[in-house]
Amino acid sequence: MTEETDAKPPTVTPARVVIALCLVAPFVAMLWVGSYAKVDPTFIGIPFFYWYQMVWVLISTALTMVAYKLWQRDQRARKGGASA
């Protein structure tokens, strides 16, 4: 075999960096408690501390879906475009 056919795609790609950021962002947001450990502003009577965390549940779901779709696309590209 020649070097061209043995060449593997790079391990770190822009898509994989975006995937990592999508998965890490919710952890960073929730672990940085000092940024949201407050009462004001309230939203329909709910202190900021609580509604901020609930919003991140929704954001985390969306980011995980984006990461999953990007991962599927990345895997299809690595397998030569075969549909799964």
Buried (B, 14 or more C-beta within 10 A) or exposed (E): EEEEEEEEEEEEBEBBEBBEEBBEBBEEBBEEEEEBEEEEEEEEEEBBBEBBEEEBEEEBEEBBEBBEEBBEEBEEEEEEEEEE
